[in-house]
Amino acid sequence: MPVVNGLQETFSDRIEFVLLDLDDDRQDGIRRELGITAQAQYVLVGADGEIVQKWFGVLDQARVSAELETLLQT
């Protein structure tokens, strides 16, 4: 199972996950706004709309999970 799916299962009651499709031209605006230019890019956006963290490449589920827990506690 891809890491992001595991994170979604764990945090879906507290974090909204939005998955973007690079092949969907209708999502070009949000991808540009977030600075996403290729696959395997992940962006954590806070409730205020500001980018909190970016990840590139293969995600380490334990590390990202710990960062999400920390963010949720602040």
PQR file of N, CA, C, O and H, with PARSE charges and radii, in Angstrom:
ATOM      1  N   MET A   1       0.850  -1.172   0.000 -0.4000 1.5000
ATOM      2  CA  MET A   1       0.000   0.000   0.000 -0.0000 2.0000
ATOM      3  C   MET A   1       0.901   1.243   0.000  0.5500 1.7000
ATOM      4  O   MET A   1       1.844   1.319   0.788 -0.5500 1.4000
ATOM      5  N   PRO A   2       0.621   2.204  -0.868 -0.5600 1.5000
ATOM      6  CA  PRO A   2       1.417   3.444  -0.877  0.2800 2.0000
ATOM      7  C   PRO A   2       1.333   4.154   0.480  0.5500 1.7000
ATOM      8  O   PRO A   2       0.301   4.127   1.150 -0.5500 1.4000
ATOM      9  N   VAL A   3       2.433   4.783   0.861 -0.4000 1.5000
ATOM     10  CA  VAL A   3       2.526   5.448   2.162 -0.0000 2.0000
ATOM     11  C   VAL A   3       1.403   6.455   2.374  0.5500 1.7000
ATOM     12  O   VAL A   3       0.814   6.510   3.454 -0.5500 1.4000
ATOM     13  H   VAL A   3       3.271   4.805   0.317  0.4000 1.0000
ATOM     14  N   VAL A   4       1.103   7.248   1.353 -0.4000 1.5000
ATOM     15  CA  VAL A   4       0.076   8.284   1.525 -0.0000 2.0000
ATOM     16  C   VAL A   4      -1.271   7.657   1.876  0.5500 1.7000
ATOM     17  O   VAL A   4      -2.050   8.255   2.617 -0.5500 1.4000
ATOM     18  H   VAL A   4       1.581   7.203   0.476  0.4000 1.0000
ATOM     19  N   ASN A   5      -1.556   6.470   1.361 -0.4000 1.5000
ATOM     20  CA  ASN A   5      -2.816   5.804   1.710 -0.0000 2.0000
ATOM     21  C   ASN A   5      -2.842   5.433   3.184  0.5500 1.7000
ATOM     22  O   ASN A   5      -3.873   5.574   3.841 -0.5500 1.4000
ATOM     23  H   ASN A   5      -0.923   5.984   0.759  0.4000 1.0000
ATOM     24  N   GLY A   6      -1.717   4.961   3.710 -0.4000 1.5000
ATOM     25  CA  GLY A   6      -1.635   4.630   5.131 -0.0000 2.0000
ATOM     26  C   GLY A   6      -1.813   5.859   5.996  0.5500 1.7000
ATOM     27  O   GLY A   6      -2.479   5.809   7.030 -0.5500 1.4000
ATOM     28  H   GLY A   6      -0.879   4.847   3.177  0.4000 1.0000
ATOM     29  N   LEU A   7      -1.218   6.962   5.572 -0.4000 1.5000
ATOM     30  CA  LEU A   7      -1.371   8.214   6.313 -0.0000 2.0000
ATOM     31  C   LEU A   7      -2.817   8.691   6.268  0.5500 1.7000
ATOM     32  O   LEU A   7      -3.350   9.183   7.262 -0.5500 1.4000
ATOM     33  H   LEU A   7      -0.678   7.002   4.732  0.4000 1.0000
ATOM     34  N   GLN A   8      -3.442   8.543   5.110 -0.4000 1.5000
ATOM     35  CA  GLN A   8      -4.848   8.937   4.974 -0.0000 2.0000
ATOM     36  C   GLN A   8      -5.719   8.149   5.938  0.5500 1.7000
ATOM     37  O   GLN A   8      -6.594   8.709   6.599 -0.5500 1.4000
ATOM     38  H   GLN A   8      -3.009   8.144   4.302  0.4000 1.0000
ATOM     39  N   GLU A   9      -5.477   6.854   6.013 -0.4000 1.5000
ATOM     40  CA  GLU A   9      -6.275   6.017   6.916 -0.0000 2.0000
ATOM     41  C   GLU A   9      -6.095   6.451   8.370  0.5500 1.7000
ATOM     42  O   GLU A   9      -7.054   6.459   9.143 -0.5500 1.4000
ATOM     43  H   GLU A   9      -4.767   6.399   5.476  0.4000 1.0000
ATOM     44  N   THR A  10      -4.881   6.806   8.736 -0.4000 1.5000
ATOM     45  CA  THR A  10      -4.581   7.186  10.107 -0.0000 2.0000
ATOM     46  C   THR A  10      -5.117   8.565  10.478  0.5500 1.7000
ATOM     47  O   THR A  10      -5.613   8.764  11.586 -0.5500 1.4000
ATOM     48  H   THR A  10      -4.103   6.799   8.108  0.4000 1.0000
ATOM     49  N   PHE A  11      -5.016   9.516   9.552 -0.4000 1.5000
ATOM     50  CA  PHE A  11      -5.303  10.916   9.888 -0.0000 2.0000
ATOM     51  C   PHE A  11      -6.558  11.492   9.237  0.5500 1.7000
ATOM     52  O   PHE A  11      -6.833  12.678   9.416 -0.5500 1.4000
ATOM     53  H   PHE A  11      -4.613   9.355   8.651  0.4000 1.0000
ATOM     54  N   SER A  12      -7.321  10.711   8.498 -0.4000 1.5000
ATOM     55  CA  SER A  12      -8.439  11.276   7.727 -0.0000 2.0000
ATOM     56  C   SER A  12      -9.499  11.951   8.587  0.5500 1.7000
ATOM     57  O   SER A  12     -10.257  12.781   8.086 -0.5500 1.4000
ATOM     58  H   SER A  12      -7.097   9.747   8.353  0.4000 1.0000
ATOM     59  N   ASP A  13      -9.567  11.611   9.871 -0.4000 1.5000
ATOM     60  CA  ASP A  13     -10.551  12.257  10.739 -0.0000 2.0000
ATOM     61  C   ASP A  13     -10.066  13.614  11.248  0.5500 1.7000
ATOM     62  O   ASP A  13     -10.833  14.367  11.847 -0.5500 1.4000
ATOM     63  H   ASP A  13      -8.952  10.936  10.278  0.4000 1.0000
ATOM     64  N   ARG A  14      -8.754  13.932  11.002 -0.4000 1.5000
ATOM     65  CA  ARG A  14      -8.203  15.196  11.499 -0.0000 2.0000
ATOM     66  C   ARG A  14      -7.534  16.043  10.423  0.5500 1.7000
ATOM     67  O   ARG A  14      -7.302  17.236  10.621 -0.5500 1.4000
ATOM     68  H   ARG A  14      -8.131  13.321  10.515  0.4000 1.0000
ATOM     69  N   ILE A  15      -7.228  15.431   9.292 -0.4000 1.5000
ATOM     70  CA  ILE A  15      -6.541  16.134   8.205 -0.0000 2.0000
ATOM     71  C   ILE A  15      -7.256  15.829   6.897  0.5500 1.7000
ATOM     72  O   ILE A  15      -7.611  14.681   6.629 -0.5500 1.4000
ATOM     73  H   ILE A  15      -7.416  14.462   9.131  0.4000 1.0000
ATOM     74  N   GLU A  16      -7.466  16.852   6.091 -0.4000 1.5000
ATOM     75  CA  GLU A  16      -8.061  16.657   4.769 -0.0000 2.0000
ATOM     76  C   GLU A  16      -6.934  16.385   3.769  0.5500 1.7000
ATOM     77  O   GLU A  16      -6.005  17.182   3.645 -0.5500 1.4000
ATOM     78  H   GLU A  16      -7.177  17.785   6.308  0.4000 1.0000
ATOM     79  N   PHE A  17      -7.018  15.276   3.070 -0.4000 1.5000
ATOM     80  CA  PHE A  17      -6.041  14.916   2.058 -0.0000 2.0000
ATOM     81  C   PHE A  17      -6.611  15.243   0.681  0.5500 1.7000
ATOM     82  O   PHE A  17      -7.747  14.882   0.373 -0.5500 1.4000
ATOM     83  H   PHE A  17      -7.773  14.628   3.171  0.4000 1.0000
ATOM     84  N   VAL A  18      -5.832  15.920  -0.136 -0.4000 1.5000
ATOM     85  CA  VAL A  18      -6.232  16.245  -1.501 -0.0000 2.0000
ATOM     86  C   VAL A  18      -5.163  15.668  -2.417  0.5500 1.7000
ATOM     87  O   VAL A  18      -3.995  16.048  -2.333 -0.5500 1.4000
ATOM     88  H   VAL A  18      -4.909  16.214   0.114  0.4000 1.0000
ATOM     89  N   LEU A  19      -5.558  14.757  -3.282 -0.4000 1.5000
ATOM     90  CA  LEU A  19      -4.627  14.135  -4.207 -0.0000 2.0000
ATOM     91  C   LEU A  19      -4.784  14.780  -5.567  0.5500 1.7000
ATOM     92  O   LEU A  19      -5.890  14.850  -6.103 -0.5500 1.4000
ATOM     93  H   LEU A  19      -6.507  14.448  -3.350  0.4000 1.0000
ATOM     94  N   LEU A  20      -3.684  15.252  -6.125 -0.4000 1.5000
ATOM     95  CA  LEU A  20      -3.716  15.923  -7.418 -0.0000 2.0000
ATOM     96  C   LEU A  20      -3.207  14.994  -8.503  0.5500 1.7000
ATOM     97  O   LEU A  20      -2.316  14.179  -8.267 -0.5500 1.4000
ATOM     98  H   LEU A  20      -2.786  15.195  -5.689  0.4000 1.0000
ATOM     99  N   ASP A  21      -3.773  15.118  -9.685 -0.4000 1.5000
ATOM    100  CA  ASP A  21      -3.398  14.321 -10.844 -0.0000 2.0000
ATOM    101  C   ASP A  21      -2.640  15.210 -11.818  0.5500 1.7000
ATOM    102  O   ASP A  21      -3.211  16.150 -12.372 -0.5500 1.4000
ATOM    103  H   ASP A  21      -4.498  15.780  -9.876  0.4000 1.0000
ATOM    104  N   LEU A  22      -1.363  14.924 -12.032 -0.4000 1.5000
ATOM    105  CA  LEU A  22      -0.547  15.740 -12.928 -0.0000 2.0000
ATOM    106  C   LEU A  22      -1.073  15.750 -14.358  0.5500 1.7000
ATOM    107  O   LEU A  22      -0.769  16.664 -15.124 -0.5500 1.4000
ATOM    108  H   LEU A  22      -0.899  14.160 -11.582  0.4000 1.0000
ATOM    109  N   ASP A  23      -1.852  14.751 -14.720 -0.4000 1.5000
ATOM    110  CA  ASP A  23      -2.380  14.669 -16.080 -0.0000 2.0000
ATOM    111  C   ASP A  23      -3.707  15.405 -16.243  0.5500 1.7000
ATOM    112  O   ASP A  23      -4.251  15.454 -17.346 -0.5500 1.4000
ATOM    113  H   ASP A  23      -2.100  14.008 -14.098  0.4000 1.0000
ATOM    114  N   ASP A  24      -4.232  15.974 -15.165 -0.4000 1.5000
ATOM    115  CA  ASP A  24      -5.513  16.670 -15.203 -0.0000 2.0000
ATOM    116  C   ASP A  24      -5.251  18.175 -15.294  0.5500 1.7000
ATOM    117  O   ASP A  24      -4.900  18.810 -14.300 -0.5500 1.4000
ATOM    118  H   ASP A  24      -3.789  15.933 -14.269  0.4000 1.0000
ATOM    119  N   ASP A  25      -5.421  18.734 -16.479 -0.4000 1.5000
ATOM    120  CA  ASP A  25      -5.162  20.159 -16.710 -0.0000 2.0000
ATOM    121  C   ASP A  25      -6.011  21.067 -15.825  0.5500 1.7000
ATOM    122  O   ASP A  25      -5.626  22.208 -15.570 -0.5500 1.4000
ATOM    123  H   ASP A  25      -5.706  18.217 -17.286  0.4000 1.0000
ATOM    124  N   ARG A  26      -7.149  20.585 -15.357 -0.4000 1.5000
ATOM    125  CA  ARG A  26      -8.017  21.404 -14.508 -0.0000 2.0000
ATOM    126  C   ARG A  26      -7.361  21.700 -13.157  0.5500 1.7000
ATOM    127  O   ARG A  26      -7.800  22.599 -12.440 -0.5500 1.4000
ATOM    128  H   ARG A  26      -7.462  19.658 -15.564  0.4000 1.0000
ATOM    129  N   GLN A  27      -6.336  20.965 -12.815 -0.4000 1.5000
ATOM    130  CA  GLN A  27      -5.665  21.152 -11.530 -0.0000 2.0000
ATOM    131  C   GLN A  27      -4.374  21.963 -11.658  0.5500 1.7000
ATOM    132  O   GLN A  27      -3.623  22.086 -10.690 -0.5500 1.4000
ATOM    133  H   GLN A  27      -5.979  20.234 -13.397  0.4000 1.0000
ATOM    134  N   ASP A  28      -4.115  22.509 -12.833 -0.4000 1.5000
ATOM    135  CA  ASP A  28      -2.886  23.279 -13.061 -0.0000 2.0000
ATOM    136  C   ASP A  28      -2.734  24.444 -12.090  0.5500 1.7000
ATOM    137  O   ASP A  28      -1.633  24.688 -11.597 -0.5500 1.4000
ATOM    138  H   ASP A  28      -4.725  22.409 -13.619  0.4000 1.0000
ATOM    139  N   GLY A  29      -3.795  25.154 -11.809 -0.4000 1.5000
ATOM    140  CA  GLY A  29      -3.730  26.325 -10.931 -0.0000 2.0000
ATOM    141  C   GLY A  29      -3.269  25.965  -9.531  0.5500 1.7000
ATOM    142  O   GLY A  29      -2.360  26.598  -8.994 -0.5500 1.4000
ATOM    143  H   GLY A  29      -4.690  24.955 -12.210  0.4000 1.0000
ATOM    144  N   ILE A  30      -3.880  24.965  -8.940 -0.4000 1.5000
ATOM    145  CA  ILE A  30      -3.510  24.579  -7.578 -0.0000 2.0000
ATOM    146  C   ILE A  30      -2.095  23.996  -7.547  0.5500 1.7000
ATOM    147  O   ILE A  30      -1.356  24.212  -6.587 -0.5500 1.4000
ATOM    148  H   ILE A  30      -4.619  24.450  -9.376  0.4000 1.0000
ATOM    149  N   ARG A  31      -1.720  23.263  -8.585 -0.4000 1.5000
ATOM    150  CA  ARG A  31      -0.351  22.722  -8.643 -0.0000 2.0000
ATOM    151  C   ARG A  31       0.668  23.857  -8.705  0.5500 1.7000
ATOM    152  O   ARG A  31       1.693  23.811  -8.025 -0.5500 1.4000
ATOM    153  H   ARG A  31      -2.320  23.087  -9.366  0.4000 1.0000
ATOM    154  N   ARG A  32       0.388  24.876  -9.520 -0.4000 1.5000
ATOM    155  CA  ARG A  32       1.295  26.034  -9.608 -0.0000 2.0000
ATOM    156  C   ARG A  32       1.368  26.755  -8.263  0.5500 1.7000
ATOM    157  O   ARG A  32       2.450  27.118  -7.801 -0.5500 1.4000
ATOM    158  H   ARG A  32      -0.445  24.913 -10.072  0.4000 1.0000
ATOM    159  N   GLU A  33       0.221  26.955  -7.650 -0.4000 1.5000
ATOM    160  CA  GLU A  33       0.157  27.649  -6.365 -0.0000 2.0000
ATOM    161  C   GLU A  33       0.993  26.931  -5.300  0.5500 1.7000
ATOM    162  O   GLU A  33       1.628  27.573  -4.464 -0.5500 1.4000
ATOM    163  H   GLU A  33      -0.658  26.661  -8.026  0.4000 1.0000
ATOM    164  N   LEU A  34       0.984  25.613  -5.338 -0.4000 1.5000
ATOM    165  CA  LEU A  34       1.718  24.821  -4.352 -0.0000 2.0000
ATOM    166  C   LEU A  34       3.155  24.519  -4.780  0.5500 1.7000
ATOM    167  O   LEU A  34       3.946  24.001  -3.992 -0.5500 1.4000
ATOM    168  H   LEU A  34       0.468  25.092  -6.018  0.4000 1.0000
ATOM    169  N   GLY A  35       3.489  24.847  -6.034 -0.4000 1.5000
ATOM    170  CA  GLY A  35       4.842  24.596  -6.517 -0.0000 2.0000
ATOM    171  C   GLY A  35       5.102  23.154  -6.888  0.5500 1.7000
ATOM    172  O   GLY A  35       6.251  22.712  -6.882 -0.5500 1.4000
ATOM    173  H   GLY A  35       2.846  25.268  -6.674  0.4000 1.0000
ATOM    174  N   ILE A  36       4.062  22.416  -7.211 -0.4000 1.5000
ATOM    175  CA  ILE A  36       4.209  21.011  -7.588 -0.0000 2.0000
ATOM    176  C   ILE A  36       4.485  20.935  -9.081  0.5500 1.7000
ATOM    177  O   ILE A  36       3.685  21.389  -9.899 -0.5500 1.4000
ATOM    178  H   ILE A  36       3.129  22.775  -7.217  0.4000 1.0000
ATOM    179  N   THR A  37       5.633  20.354  -9.426 -0.4000 1.5000
ATOM    180  CA  THR A  37       6.045  20.297 -10.824 -0.0000 2.0000
ATOM    181  C   THR A  37       6.236  18.877 -11.343  0.5500 1.7000
ATOM    182  O   THR A  37       6.389  18.674 -12.547 -0.5500 1.4000
ATOM    183  H   THR A  37       6.284  19.985  -8.762  0.4000 1.0000
ATOM    184  N   ALA A  38       6.228  17.903 -10.455 -0.4000 1.5000
ATOM    185  CA  ALA A  38       6.456  16.519 -10.872 -0.0000 2.0000
ATOM    186  C   ALA A  38       5.772  15.578  -9.884  0.5500 1.7000
ATOM    187  O   ALA A  38       5.273  15.998  -8.839 -0.5500 1.4000
ATOM    188  H   ALA A  38       6.104  18.068  -9.476  0.4000 1.0000
ATOM    189  N   GLN A  39       5.761  14.302 -10.240 -0.4000 1.5000
ATOM    190  CA  GLN A  39       5.196  13.303  -9.345 -0.0000 2.0000
ATOM    191  C   GLN A  39       6.065  13.181  -8.101  0.5500 1.7000
ATOM    192  O   GLN A  39       7.195  13.668  -8.068 -0.5500 1.4000
ATOM    193  H   GLN A  39       6.166  13.961 -11.089  0.4000 1.0000
ATOM    194  N   ALA A  40       5.532  12.535  -7.096 -0.4000 1.5000
ATOM    195  CA  ALA A  40       6.223  12.276  -5.827 -0.0000 2.0000
ATOM    196  C   ALA A  40       6.597  13.571  -5.112  0.5500 1.7000
ATOM    197  O   ALA A  40       7.672  13.675  -4.522 -0.5500 1.4000
ATOM    198  H   ALA A  40       4.614  12.139  -7.124  0.4000 1.0000
ATOM    199  N   GLN A  41       5.712  14.544  -5.167 -0.4000 1.5000
ATOM    200  CA  GLN A  41       5.853  15.765  -4.385 -0.0000 2.0000
ATOM    201  C   GLN A  41       4.636  15.868  -3.481  0.5500 1.7000
ATOM    202  O   GLN A  41       3.506  15.619  -3.900 -0.5500 1.4000
ATOM    203  H   GLN A  41       4.838  14.459  -5.646  0.4000 1.0000
ATOM    204  N   TYR A  42       4.888  16.235  -2.246 -0.4000 1.5000
ATOM    205  CA  TYR A  42       3.828  16.293  -1.248 -0.0000 2.0000
ATOM    206  C   TYR A  42       3.925  17.627  -0.525  0.5500 1.7000
ATOM    207  O   TYR A  42       5.020  18.091  -0.207 -0.5500 1.4000
ATOM    208  H   TYR A  42       5.806  16.437  -1.905  0.4000 1.0000
ATOM    209  N   VAL A  43       2.789  18.236  -0.269 -0.4000 1.5000
ATOM    210  CA  VAL A  43       2.756  19.543   0.378 -0.0000 2.0000
ATOM    211  C   VAL A  43       1.760  19.487   1.527  0.5500 1.7000
ATOM    212  O   VAL A  43       0.624  19.042   1.364 -0.5500 1.4000
ATOM    213  H   VAL A  43       1.899  17.859  -0.527  0.4000 1.0000
ATOM    214  N   LEU A  44       2.202  19.940   2.679 -0.4000 1.5000
ATOM    215  CA  LEU A  44       1.330  20.054   3.840 -0.0000 2.0000
ATOM    216  C   LEU A  44       0.955  21.520   3.982  0.5500 1.7000
ATOM    217  O   LEU A  44       1.818  22.380   4.159 -0.5500 1.4000
ATOM    218  H   LEU A  44       3.125  20.301   2.812  0.4000 1.0000
ATOM    219  N   VAL A  45      -0.332  21.793   3.904 -0.4000 1.5000
ATOM    220  CA  VAL A  45      -0.846  23.162   3.987 -0.0000 2.0000
ATOM    221  C   VAL A  45      -1.616  23.299   5.288  0.5500 1.7000
ATOM    222  O   VAL A  45      -2.498  22.494   5.587 -0.5500 1.4000
ATOM    223  H   VAL A  45      -1.033  21.094   3.760  0.4000 1.0000
ATOM    224  N   GLY A  46      -1.281  24.315   6.055 -0.4000 1.5000
ATOM    225  CA  GLY A  46      -1.954  24.552   7.326 -0.0000 2.0000
ATOM    226  C   GLY A  46      -3.357  25.095   7.127  0.5500 1.7000
ATOM    227  O   GLY A  46      -3.749  25.443   6.013 -0.5500 1.4000
ATOM    228  H   GLY A  46      -0.565  24.970   5.813  0.4000 1.0000
ATOM    229  N   ALA A  47      -4.099  25.161   8.203 -0.4000 1.5000
ATOM    230  CA  ALA A  47      -5.483  25.655   8.162 -0.0000 2.0000
ATOM    231  C   ALA A  47      -5.554  27.086   7.646  0.5500 1.7000
ATOM    232  O   ALA A  47      -6.585  27.511   7.124 -0.5500 1.4000
ATOM    233  H   ALA A  47      -3.781  24.878   9.107  0.4000 1.0000
ATOM    234  N   ASP A  48      -4.453  27.832   7.790 -0.4000 1.5000
ATOM    235  CA  ASP A  48      -4.424  29.220   7.325 -0.0000 2.0000
ATOM    236  C   ASP A  48      -4.061  29.337   5.844  0.5500 1.7000
ATOM    237  O   ASP A  48      -3.976  30.444   5.312 -0.5500 1.4000
ATOM    238  H   ASP A  48      -3.615  27.486   8.214  0.4000 1.0000
ATOM    239  N   GLY A  49      -3.846  28.191   5.172 -0.4000 1.5000
ATOM    240  CA  GLY A  49      -3.521  28.196   3.753 -0.0000 2.0000
ATOM    241  C   GLY A  49      -2.044  28.318   3.448  0.5500 1.7000
ATOM    242  O   GLY A  49      -1.646  28.287   2.284 -0.5500 1.4000
ATOM    243  H   GLY A  49      -3.915  27.292   5.604  0.4000 1.0000
ATOM    244  N   GLU A  50      -1.221  28.458   4.485 -0.4000 1.5000
ATOM    245  CA  GLU A  50       0.225  28.581   4.302 -0.0000 2.0000
ATOM    246  C   GLU A  50       0.869  27.196   4.216  0.5500 1.7000
ATOM    247  O   GLU A  50       0.451  26.261   4.898 -0.5500 1.4000
ATOM    248  H   GLU A  50      -1.545  28.483   5.430  0.4000 1.0000
ATOM    249  N   ILE A  51       1.888  27.081   3.370 -0.4000 1.5000
ATOM    250  CA  ILE A  51       2.622  25.824   3.246 -0.0000 2.0000
ATOM    251  C   ILE A  51       3.456  25.625   4.506  0.5500 1.7000
ATOM    252  O   ILE A  51       4.236  26.496   4.893 -0.5500 1.4000
ATOM    253  H   ILE A  51       2.228  27.841   2.816  0.4000 1.0000
ATOM    254  N   VAL A  52       3.281  24.473   5.138 -0.4000 1.5000
ATOM    255  CA  VAL A  52       3.978  24.143   6.373 -0.0000 2.0000
ATOM    256  C   VAL A  52       5.214  23.310   6.087  0.5500 1.7000
ATOM    257  O   VAL A  52       6.265  23.516   6.695 -0.5500 1.4000
ATOM    258  H   VAL A  52       2.647  23.765   4.824  0.4000 1.0000
ATOM    259  N   GLN A  53       5.088  22.366   5.158 -0.4000 1.5000
ATOM    260  CA  GLN A  53       6.164  21.424   4.866 -0.0000 2.0000
ATOM    261  C   GLN A  53       6.010  20.887   3.454  0.5500 1.7000
ATOM    262  O   GLN A  53       4.898  20.783   2.936 -0.5500 1.4000
ATOM    263  H   GLN A  53       4.235  22.198   4.664  0.4000 1.0000
ATOM    264  N   LYS A  54       7.135  20.547   2.835 -0.4000 1.5000
ATOM    265  CA  LYS A  54       7.126  19.882   1.534 -0.0000 2.0000
ATOM    266  C   LYS A  54       8.023  18.654   1.615  0.5500 1.7000
ATOM    267  O   LYS A  54       9.064  18.659   2.272 -0.5500 1.4000
ATOM    268  H   LYS A  54       8.039  20.632   3.256  0.4000 1.0000
ATOM    269  N   TRP A  55       7.588  17.603   0.927 -0.4000 1.5000
ATOM    270  CA  TRP A  55       8.388  16.393   0.829 -0.0000 2.0000
ATOM    271  C   TRP A  55       8.523  16.029  -0.637  0.5500 1.7000
ATOM    272  O   TRP A  55       7.615  16.262  -1.434 -0.5500 1.4000
ATOM    273  H   TRP A  55       6.742  17.599   0.394  0.4000 1.0000
ATOM    274  N   PHE A  56       9.657  15.461  -0.980 -0.4000 1.5000
ATOM    275  CA  PHE A  56       9.931  15.029  -2.354 -0.0000 2.0000
ATOM    276  C   PHE A  56      10.403  13.587  -2.332  0.5500 1.7000
ATOM    277  O   PHE A  56      11.146  13.180  -1.438 -0.5500 1.4000
ATOM    278  H   PHE A  56      10.395  15.272  -0.332  0.4000 1.0000
ATOM    279  N   GLY A  57       9.970  12.820  -3.315 -0.4000 1.5000
ATOM    280  CA  GLY A  57      10.424  11.429  -3.424 -0.0000 2.0000
ATOM    281  C   GLY A  57       9.622  10.488  -2.557  0.5500 1.7000
ATOM    282  O   GLY A  57       8.462  10.748  -2.234 -0.5500 1.4000
ATOM    283  H   GLY A  57       9.366  13.150  -4.041  0.4000 1.0000
ATOM    284  N   VAL A  58      10.247   9.405  -2.190 -0.4000 1.5000
ATOM    285  CA  VAL A  58       9.593   8.368  -1.398 -0.0000 2.0000
ATOM    286  C   VAL A  58       9.407   8.870   0.036  0.5500 1.7000
ATOM    287  O   VAL A  58      10.341   9.376   0.659 -0.5500 1.4000
ATOM    288  H   VAL A  58      11.188   9.194  -2.452  0.4000 1.0000
ATOM    289  N   LEU A  59       8.195   8.719   0.536 -0.4000 1.5000
ATOM    290  CA  LEU A  59       7.895   9.166   1.893 -0.0000 2.0000
ATOM    291  C   LEU A  59       8.253   8.094   2.913  0.5500 1.7000
ATOM    292  O   LEU A  59       8.043   6.903   2.683 -0.5500 1.4000
ATOM    293  H   LEU A  59       7.436   8.308   0.030  0.4000 1.0000
ATOM    294  N   ASP A  60       8.792   8.533   4.033 -0.4000 1.5000
ATOM    295  CA  ASP A  60       9.021   7.663   5.177 -0.0000 2.0000
ATOM    296  C   ASP A  60       7.796   7.830   6.078  0.5500 1.7000
ATOM    297  O   ASP A  60       7.644   8.853   6.746 -0.5500 1.4000
ATOM    298  H   ASP A  60       8.962   9.501   4.219  0.4000 1.0000
ATOM    299  N   GLN A  61       6.931   6.823   6.089 -0.4000 1.5000
ATOM    300  CA  GLN A  61       5.648   6.957   6.778 -0.0000 2.0000
ATOM    301  C   GLN A  61       5.819   7.312   8.252  0.5500 1.7000
ATOM    302  O   GLN A  61       5.076   8.152   8.759 -0.5500 1.4000
ATOM    303  H   GLN A  61       7.055   5.993   5.546  0.4000 1.0000
ATOM    304  N   ALA A  62       6.756   6.713   8.944 -0.4000 1.5000
ATOM    305  CA  ALA A  62       6.939   6.992  10.374 -0.0000 2.0000
ATOM    306  C   ALA A  62       7.335   8.452  10.590  0.5500 1.7000
ATOM    307  O   ALA A  62       6.823   9.110  11.496 -0.5500 1.4000
ATOM    308  H   ALA A  62       7.360   6.030   8.532  0.4000 1.0000
ATOM    309  N   ARG A  63       8.244   8.955   9.758 -0.4000 1.5000
ATOM    310  CA  ARG A  63       8.702  10.338   9.896 -0.0000 2.0000
ATOM    311  C   ARG A  63       7.572  11.334   9.626  0.5500 1.7000
ATOM    312  O   ARG A  63       7.362  12.271  10.396 -0.5500 1.4000
ATOM    313  H   ARG A  63       8.659   8.421   9.022  0.4000 1.0000
ATOM    314  N   VAL A  64       6.850  11.121   8.527 -0.4000 1.5000
ATOM    315  CA  VAL A  64       5.757  12.030   8.172 -0.0000 2.0000
ATOM    316  C   VAL A  64       4.649  11.939   9.215  0.5500 1.7000
ATOM    317  O   VAL A  64       4.076  12.959   9.597 -0.5500 1.4000
ATOM    318  H   VAL A  64       7.021  10.359   7.901  0.4000 1.0000
ATOM    319  N   SER A  65       4.348  10.748   9.673 -0.4000 1.5000
ATOM    320  CA  SER A  65       3.322  10.566  10.698 -0.0000 2.0000
ATOM    321  C   SER A  65       3.688  11.336  11.968  0.5500 1.7000
ATOM    322  O   SER A  65       2.833  11.990  12.566 -0.5500 1.4000
ATOM    323  H   SER A  65       4.814   9.920   9.363  0.4000 1.0000
ATOM    324  N   ALA A  66       4.947  11.261  12.379 -0.4000 1.5000
ATOM    325  CA  ALA A  66       5.404  11.992  13.571 -0.0000 2.0000
ATOM    326  C   ALA A  66       5.276  13.503  13.358  0.5500 1.7000
ATOM    327  O   ALA A  66       4.865  14.224  14.268 -0.5500 1.4000
ATOM    328  H   ALA A  66       5.642  10.730  11.894  0.4000 1.0000
ATOM    329  N   GLU A  67       5.624  13.980  12.167 -0.4000 1.5000
ATOM    330  CA  GLU A  67       5.515  15.411  11.867 -0.0000 2.0000
ATOM    331  C   GLU A  67       4.056  15.856  11.880  0.5500 1.7000
ATOM    332  O   GLU A  67       3.742  16.939  12.376 -0.5500 1.4000
ATOM    333  H   GLU A  67       5.958  13.394  11.428  0.4000 1.0000
ATOM    334  N   LEU A  68       3.166  15.032  11.340 -0.4000 1.5000
ATOM    335  CA  LEU A  68       1.738  15.367  11.351 -0.0000 2.0000
ATOM    336  C   LEU A  68       1.194  15.403  12.778  0.5500 1.7000
ATOM    337  O   LEU A  68       0.427  16.302  13.125 -0.5500 1.4000
ATOM    338  H   LEU A  68       3.421  14.153  10.938  0.4000 1.0000
ATOM    339  N   GLU A  69       1.580  14.443  13.597 -0.4000 1.5000
ATOM    340  CA  GLU A  69       1.143  14.431  14.991 -0.0000 2.0000
ATOM    341  C   GLU A  69       1.620  15.689  15.711  0.5500 1.7000
ATOM    342  O   GLU A  69       0.860  16.308  16.455 -0.5500 1.4000
ATOM    343  H   GLU A  69       2.202  13.713  13.315  0.4000 1.0000
ATOM    344  N   THR A  70       2.867  16.062  15.493 -0.4000 1.5000
ATOM    345  CA  THR A  70       3.411  17.269  16.116 -0.0000 2.0000
ATOM    346  C   THR A  70       2.619  18.498  15.689  0.5500 1.7000
ATOM    347  O   THR A  70       2.264  19.337  16.518 -0.5500 1.4000
ATOM    348  H   THR A  70       3.485  15.559  14.888  0.4000 1.0000
ATOM    349  N   LEU A  71       2.344  18.597  14.396 -0.4000 1.5000
ATOM    350  CA  LEU A  71       1.590  19.746  13.882 -0.0000 2.0000
ATOM    351  C   LEU A  71       0.198  19.796  14.493  0.5500 1.7000
ATOM    352  O   LEU A  71      -0.288  20.872  14.843 -0.5500 1.4000
ATOM    353  H   LEU A  71       2.631  17.916  13.723  0.4000 1.0000
ATOM    354  N   LEU A  72      -0.439  18.659  14.623 -0.4000 1.5000
ATOM    355  CA  LEU A  72      -1.793  18.612  15.173 -0.0000 2.0000
ATOM    356  C   LEU A  72      -1.830  19.021  16.647  0.5500 1.7000
ATOM    357  O   LEU A  72      -2.860  19.482  17.138 -0.5500 1.4000
ATOM    358  H   LEU A  72      -0.045  17.785  14.339  0.4000 1.0000
ATOM    359  N   GLN A  73      -0.729  18.856  17.341 -0.4000 1.5000
ATOM    360  CA  GLN A  73      -0.681  19.202  18.758 -0.0000 2.0000
ATOM    361  C   GLN A  73      -0.398  20.673  19.006  0.5500 1.7000
ATOM    362  O   GLN A  73      -0.536  21.148  20.134 -0.5500 1.4000
ATOM    363  H   GLN A  73       0.108  18.482  16.942  0.4000 1.0000
ATOM    364  N   THR A  74       0.004  21.415  17.949 -0.4000 1.5000
ATOM    365  CA  THR A  74       0.316  22.827  18.138 -0.0000 2.0000
ATOM    366  C   THR A  74      -0.901  23.693  17.958  0.5500 1.7000
ATOM    367  O   THR A  74      -0.813  24.915  18.083 -0.5500 1.4000
ATOM    368  H   THR A  74       0.116  21.030  17.033  0.4000 1.0000
TER
END
